[in-house]
Amino acid sequence: MSYHFPAYMYRLRNIDRWSLMRSTARENVAEHSFQVALLAHLLCEIGNRSFGKQLNAERAVTIALFHDATEVFTGDIPTPVKHHNARLLSNFREMENIAAERLVSMVPDQLKDIYEHLLEPARQDDHHEDKLLHQYVKAADSLDAYLKCAWELTVGNREFAAAKQQLLDKLQSLQMPEVDFFLQHFAPSFEMTLDEMSKDTEE
């Protein structure tokens, strides 16, 4: 018997993001998932080393890699569409649940419990150890969108101006010191040219 789960995951690179926006650079769900994993790891380690927390950064990376896995079936539905009203959002969540069930069905029985926790987190026990890490992955998800907007604005694309401010407000409202640390010390580099970063490093 063949199990199609990884083959479907590879197809996330065919799902484009930001479909309603005029972008200077295309972005797909696979690369977004990698970037969110990188940011989630960094946020957790900032929390551990700078704010005395005990966060499992490696587990956060795993959660992040699968956080948009269901989009291989649903596609990337833009946030303004998804959150237009409560009924639409509820229907979309049901679509996500069905997509997650389908993906879980594509792994051998001995692996199902592993991927149920990754693909259907909303259905798991609220006290599951991953609950806190999901907050960091969500923060990393918003942070990645903010960095996309910052980069687009840097190359002169005003299409992302309002979205950048909205995402900044959202990130600041999280009141997570790790996010504030990132915005202060890491985010500015995304608005610099390669030459500017190289010069800054040399100095």
C-alpha positions in Angstrom: 0.0 0.0 0.0 1.3 3.5 -0.9 1.0 6.4 1.6 0.7 9.7 -0.2 1.3 12.1 2.7 4.8 13.3 1.9 4.1 13.6 -1.8 1.2 16.0 -1.0 3.4 18.0 1.4 5.9 18.6 -1.4 3.0 20.1 -3.4 2.8 23.0 -1.0 5.4 24.7 -3.2 2.7 24.9 -5.8 0.4 26.9 -3.6 1.0 30.7 -3.9 0.4 33.1 -1.1 -0.8 36.8 -1.2 -3.1 36.1 -4.1 -5.0 39.4 -3.7 -1.8 41.5 -3.6 0.4 42.8 -6.3 3.8 41.4 -5.3 7.2 41.9 -6.7 8.3 38.5 -5.6 6.1 35.4 -5.5 5.9 33.3 -2.3 4.6 29.8 -1.9 3.4 27.9 1.2 6.4 25.6 1.3 8.9 28.5 1.7 6.6 30.3 4.0 6.4 27.2 6.3 10.3 27.1 6.4 10.4 30.8 7.3 7.9 30.4 10.0 9.8 27.4 11.4 13.0 29.5 11.4 11.3 32.4 13.2 9.5 30.2 15.7 12.8 28.6 16.6 14.4 32.0 17.1 11.5 33.4 19.2 11.7 30.4 21.5 15.4 30.7 21.9 15.1 34.4 22.6 12.6 33.5 25.3 14.9 30.9 26.7 18.2 32.9 26.7 16.9 36.4 27.3 13.7 36.0 29.3 14.4 32.9 31.4 11.8 30.6 29.8 11.9 26.9 29.0 10.6 26.5 25.5 11.1 23.5 23.3 12.4 25.3 20.2 12.8 22.1 18.2 9.2 21.1 18.8 8.1 24.6 17.7 10.0 24.1 14.5 8.1 20.8 13.9 4.7 22.5 14.6 5.6 25.4 12.3 6.5 23.1 9.4 3.0 21.7 9.4 1.0 24.8 10.4 -0.3 25.4 6.9 -0.3 21.8 5.6 -4.0 21.7 5.0 -3.6 24.4 2.4 -2.5 21.7 0.0 -6.2 21.1 -0.4 -7.8 24.4 0.6 -5.3 26.7 -1.0 -4.2 29.9 0.7 -7.3 31.9 1.4 -6.5 35.6 2.0 -7.0 36.8 5.6 -9.5 39.6 4.5 -11.6 36.9 2.8 -11.4 34.4 5.6 -12.2 36.9 8.4 -14.9 38.8 6.4 -17.6 37.4 8.7 -18.0 34.7 11.4 -20.0 32.4 9.2 -17.3 32.4 6.5 -14.6 31.8 9.1 -16.5 28.9 10.6 -17.0 27.3 7.2 -13.3 27.7 6.4 -12.4 26.1 9.8 -14.5 23.1 8.8 -12.7 22.9 5.5 -9.4 22.9 7.4 -10.7 20.1 9.6 -11.8 18.0 6.6 -8.4 18.6 4.9 -6.5 17.6 8.1 -8.5 14.4 8.4 -7.7 13.5 4.8 -4.0 14.1 5.4 -3.9 12.0 8.5 -5.6 9.2 6.6 -2.5 9.2 4.3 -0.1 8.0 6.9 0.3 4.4 8.4 -1.7 3.6 11.5 1.4 3.6 13.7 2.1 7.2 12.8 -1.4 8.6 13.0 -1.2 9.9 16.6 1.9 11.9 15.7 0.3 13.7 12.8 -3.1 14.1 14.4 -1.4 16.4 17.0 0.4 18.3 14.2 -2.5 18.6 11.7 -5.5 18.7 14.1 -4.3 20.8 17.1 -7.7 22.3 17.7 -9.1 18.9 18.4 -6.5 17.9 20.9 -6.6 18.3 24.7 -6.2 22.0 25.7 -3.5 20.9 28.2 -1.4 19.2 25.6 2.3 20.3 25.8 2.1 21.9 22.4 -0.5 24.5 23.4 2.0 27.1 24.5 4.3 26.5 21.4 1.3 27.1 19.1 1.2 30.6 20.4 4.8 31.1 19.3 4.2 29.6 15.9 1.2 31.9 15.4 3.4 34.9 16.4 6.1 33.7 13.9 3.4 33.4 11.3 2.3 37.0 11.7 6.0 38.1 11.9 6.8 36.4 8.6 3.9 38.2 7.0 5.1 41.5 8.5 8.6 40.9 7.1 7.2 40.2 3.6 5.4 43.5 3.8 8.5 45.3 5.0 10.5 43.9 2.1 7.9 44.8 -0.5 7.8 48.4 0.8 11.6 48.5 0.7 11.6 47.8 -3.0 8.9 50.5 -3.6 5.7 48.4 -3.6 3.2 50.5 -1.8 0.6 47.7 -2.1 1.7 46.4 1.3 1.8 49.6 3.3 -1.6 49.2 5.1 -0.9 45.5 5.7 2.5 46.2 7.3 0.9 48.6 9.8 -1.9 46.3 10.6 0.5 43.4 11.2 2.8 45.6 13.3 -0.2 46.6 15.5 -1.1 42.9 15.8 2.4 41.9 16.8 2.7 44.7 19.4 -0.7 43.7 20.8 0.6 40.2 21.6 2.8 41.6 24.4 5.4 39.0 23.9 8.9 40.2 24.8 10.4 37.8 22.3 8.5 39.5 19.5 9.4 42.9 20.7 13.1 41.9 20.9 12.9 40.6 17.3 11.3 43.7 16.0 14.0 45.9 17.6 17.1 43.9 16.9 16.4 41.7 13.8 13.6 43.2 11.8 15.5 46.3 10.6 17.9 44.2 8.6 15.0 43.2 6.3 14.8 46.8 5.1 18.5 47.1 4.3 20.3 46.3 1.1 22.9 43.6 1.0 25.7 46.2 0.8 24.2 48.0 3.8 24.2 44.8 5.9 27.7 43.9 4.8 29.0 47.3 5.8 27.2 47.2 9.1 28.8 43.8 9.9 32.3 45.0 9.0 31.9 48.0 11.3 
